[in-house]
Structure formats: C-alpha cells, structure tokens
Amino acid sequence: MTEQLHIAAGLDLHKSFLIATILTLTGEKIVDRFNRTQPGLMALKNWIVTHNVQAVGCESTSDYWIQIYDLLSPICDVIVGNARDMKALSHKKTDKIDSEFIATITLKGMIHPSRIFPREHREFRSTIRLRHKLVQKRSSIKNEIHHILDSELFRLSSVLSDIFGKSGSLIMRGILNNIAIDDIVSLLPASVTKKEEALREVLETTLSEGALERLASCLQIIKILNEEIASLTKISTSYAVTNFPREFGILKSVPGIGDIVAITLLAEIGDVRDFSSGDKLSSWLGMVPRVYQSADKLRTGSITKRGSKIARWILIQAAHAAVKSRDNDFKTFYSSKKDIIGAGKAIVSVARKMVVIIWHLLTNDEIYEDTQYQSMKQSKKVYIKIPKKTSIEEVLRLLSEAAVILKEPDPETG
C-alpha cells in the first residue's frame, strides 16, 4: 500500500459484534455497529463499498480477524496489526474510541502489518495447532494416571522408565482385566523381567475400585487421543511432503529435527524469504533478548517471546534433542555456553542458532552439513594398466610396485 489514503476504516472486533469507524482526510467521521454474523458481515462489506473505503485496519485479536480479512481483502487493503503494538500507541478505553483510533492510525499509515498466510496454509497451521493441543491434553491425562497410581502406592514408575510404553500398557490393561500376576509377568519382555522381584512387589499392591474406574477412563481417553493425533499427523505430514518437499528434506537434515518438528516449523513460519536475515526471523519468533538502553548503558533481559508460542516450544525441544545426540556442532556450542550462562539459557542460544542456520539453509536451498561429521572419503584406488602381451615376470614386478604404493600413508589422513 504505497498510495496516499484519503478514506480509511478502523474495526474494533469482539466475539459477537464489531464497531466500525470511517475517517477521511477532510475530517469526516462515520460510526456504525455490526453483528459478527454472516448477514452482519455482509452488511459491513456493503458499507465499506458504499463509502469507497481504501483501507481497513484491525487488531489481530484471537481469530476474529480471519473472516474480516477473507471477506474484505478482495475489495480493499486490509491491514491486520499486532494488538500489543497498537495498544501501546493508544490511551483508551471505549469501543468507539478504539475503532476511531484504529481508523486514525490506518489513515496515517502507522500500522505495521502482520504476516498473513494464504487460506490453505492457515488450514495447515490450524491442523498442526490442533494436534499440539491434543498432545497437551494427552500429557495432562498421563499426569493424572501418575497421580492415580501414586495415590494408591502403586509405584509402577519406580520399575519402568515409561509406564505408557508397551510393558506399562500391558501391566495396566492386565490389572484392569483382573489378570493374574504370573500371567502379566509372562507377557513382559526379558528386559523388564530382570526386575521381576521389584515388579511383583508393585503388582501385589491392591488398587481401590474407584482408582480402577478412573484409570480405565484415562486409558480410554489416551487411546482416543492417540488415534486422533496419529490421524492429524498423517494429514499434516502428507500436506508438508506434497507442498514443501525440498524444505521438508532440508529441515530434517538438521540435527534434532524430525518429522514433527519439520512440519510444525513449516506451518508456523511459512516462507522464510519473507525475512531479510536469520536475525529478523529470530526476532519474529521472539527468540531475541529484550534490550534496555539509557544513555551509554545497555542492558539485555529475557527473550521477548513474541510470535508463535508453538514454534518457540518446538525449537527448544529440537535444541534439547540436538545436544543429546551424537557429537555435532550444536552440542559443542551448547557445551561452550552451559558453564557460562547456565543450561536453560544455553538451550535457548542453541535454538536461536538453529533458527539462523535454518534461514540460511532454506534461503540458499542447501542441505545441512555438520563440520564434525563429514562423509567418509572413498578408499584410495590404484589402477594398473597391463599390456595384453606381458610376461609373467613383468606382471609380478608391476604388482610389487602397486603393493609399495598402497602401503604409503594417505597425505590427507597421515
């Protein structure tokens, strides 16, 4: 939007209604209220067209702006601004003042527009976010199961590192089905039966009827969640592989990044070429420190935590995975930082470094190559050309010379 605006509208969005204000450079003001229903939004569209509005501004409040954007973007510029940035400029608060203020800064070009993904990509991102919410719900139910078992002194976690693995599931299902202890133990793998004495001590603990009912309910919920999470994972992975095959492959080449991290970053970040540098991308993700400056004093604080919470969370998980894997550049970087700034800040530093590297890789269409793990060099091969008519003595001499060459040290490896 480069042309001078002469008439603009500001929308103050609410769950069931919105207040709209139109302002012109000549000082005219028109205010109206519309319901957030299909008829109400169509009335808003006609109102915008009737008054020849050039641009409409609104805050990125929840998901209320999405329908507005999709409805009005074909007929005029729709500027969706960060709610926190826009509120920092205003001193309010009534709905009419809000909408008038938004109209004013829209007319003067003072709103920094947020990145708006195409509708199809927004659907992809919504699928990823729903999957993330279901994973959180599953974790909450798993914590409830831990609470149920611990409150009944059934300390299965003291024997198994993961009570929701194959062995743990067999044990809990066996308890619910009133299967004998010997039969439960016989179903377990040898790695678990090594702790048979401790396991039998746990299994001999009796659970109350109420605890068994709650346990059965929680396990059923987890089963349903597992099925839905698997379905959403399949849908989102298929979309990512189909629409971003190269980007998906590049991301997976980075240590710590698997399928789930890759599709989440693709959904949350979109096209990294929208950012002029890796630092800009880090800032957009809220992974840069807050800066406080007064006169000659400069102080930095915690990271800003702006942008996608899910992207930041998944990057931290990827950083943890990278530093726990075999030796790589991220692990070395983490080790150099941990003793100086602490483990928590060091992990955030690794995640930020990962963001910058991802930006470079995707921008330049390159696969990640770790300096500590270069591909194995091919063995040195010596080819001997033997003429067709050669005596046995000559062949033996050539083979002897070849043996001497092969015993010589490799000049690159010593």
PEGIDA-V113277 format. One record per helix or strand of 2 or more residues. SS is the DSSP state (~ for helix, > for strand). FROM is the first residue (numbers start at 1). LEN is the number of residues. If there is no record, write none. Layout:
SS/FROM/LEN
SS/FROM/LEN
This chain:
>/7/7
>/17/8
>/29/7
~/38/13
>/55/5
~/64/9
>/77/5
~/83/5
~/95/13
~/119/33
~/156/3
~/166/11
~/181/7
~/190/4
~/196/8
~/209/35
~/245/8
~/259/11
~/272/3
~/278/7
>/289/6
>/297/7
~/309/16
~/329/13
~/343/22
~/392/16
